[in-house]
């Protein structure tokens, strides 16, 4: 999406979720971007990651817990990124969630580094 110019303002590797994934993959943001830029599709990215070697079971386990671990924040991220409709209610919820996101993400950062 970055190469196509459709990524918008998103900064890969800056969110706690990105950092948690990259940590598990054993990659820096630049290394991941290099792999993604040189792969023709998602299957190519996965093949390149497997060729580098990583604990795939650990990453898949973390990924499987993602929806429950981040349940409270996913709707706010979706609203912020334009994937959810903006209504007075969702804007109010998003404002509240942004207010508590810092302390909550501090806890998630600790959890995301766990095995």
MODELLER restraints for C-alpha pairs under 7 A, 6 or more apart:
rsr = mdl.restraints
at = mdl.atoms
rsr.add(forms.Gaussian(group=physical.xy_distance, feature=features.Distance(at['CA:1:A'], at['CA:7:A']), mean=4.90, stdev=0.5))
rsr.add(forms.Gaussian(group=physical.xy_distance, feature=features.Distance(at['CA:12:A'], at['CA:18:A']), mean=6.90, stdev=0.5))
rsr.add(forms.Gaussian(group=physical.xy_distance, feature=features.Distance(at['CA:12:A'], at['CA:29:A']), mean=6.86, stdev=0.5))
rsr.add(forms.Gaussian(group=physical.xy_distance, feature=features.Distance(at['CA:13:A'], at['CA:19:A']), mean=5.62, stdev=0.5))
rsr.add(forms.Gaussian(group=physical.xy_distance, feature=features.Distance(at['CA:13:A'], at['CA:29:A']), mean=5.34, stdev=0.5))
rsr.add(forms.Gaussian(group=physical.xy_distance, feature=features.Distance(at['CA:16:A'], at['CA:109:A']), mean=6.17, stdev=0.5))
rsr.add(forms.Gaussian(group=physical.xy_distance, feature=features.Distance(at['CA:20:A'], at['CA:112:A']), mean=5.58, stdev=0.5))
rsr.add(forms.Gaussian(group=physical.xy_distance, feature=features.Distance(at['CA:20:A'], at['CA:113:A']), mean=6.58, stdev=0.5))
rsr.add(forms.Gaussian(group=physical.xy_distance, feature=features.Distance(at['CA:22:A'], at['CA:28:A']), mean=6.35, stdev=0.5))
rsr.add(forms.Gaussian(group=physical.xy_distance, feature=features.Distance(at['CA:24:A'], at['CA:59:A']), mean=6.11, stdev=0.5))
rsr.add(forms.Gaussian(group=physical.xy_distance, feature=features.Distance(at['CA:25:A'], at['CA:54:A']), mean=5.64, stdev=0.5))
rsr.add(forms.Gaussian(group=physical.xy_distance, feature=features.Distance(at['CA:26:A'], at['CA:54:A']), mean=6.99, stdev=0.5))
rsr.add(forms.Gaussian(group=physical.xy_distance, feature=features.Distance(at['CA:35:A'], at['CA:45:A']), mean=6.24, stdev=0.5))
rsr.add(forms.Gaussian(group=physical.xy_distance, feature=features.Distance(at['CA:35:A'], at['CA:48:A']), mean=6.78, stdev=0.5))
rsr.add(forms.Gaussian(group=physical.xy_distance, feature=features.Distance(at['CA:36:A'], at['CA:45:A']), mean=5.70, stdev=0.5))
rsr.add(forms.Gaussian(group=physical.xy_distance, feature=features.Distance(at['CA:39:A'], at['CA:45:A']), mean=5.44, stdev=0.5))
rsr.add(forms.Gaussian(group=physical.xy_distance, feature=features.Distance(at['CA:76:A'], at['CA:94:A']), mean=5.30, stdev=0.5))
rsr.add(forms.Gaussian(group=physical.xy_distance, feature=features.Distance(at['CA:76:A'], at['CA:97:A']), mean=6.85, stdev=0.5))
rsr.add(forms.Gaussian(group=physical.xy_distance, feature=features.Distance(at['CA:78:A'], at['CA:84:A']), mean=5.44, stdev=0.5))
rsr.add(forms.Gaussian(group=physical.xy_distance, feature=features.Distance(at['CA:79:A'], at['CA:85:A']), mean=6.80, stdev=0.5))
rsr.add(forms.Gaussian(group=physical.xy_distance, feature=features.Distance(at['CA:79:A'], at['CA:86:A']), mean=6.83, stdev=0.5))
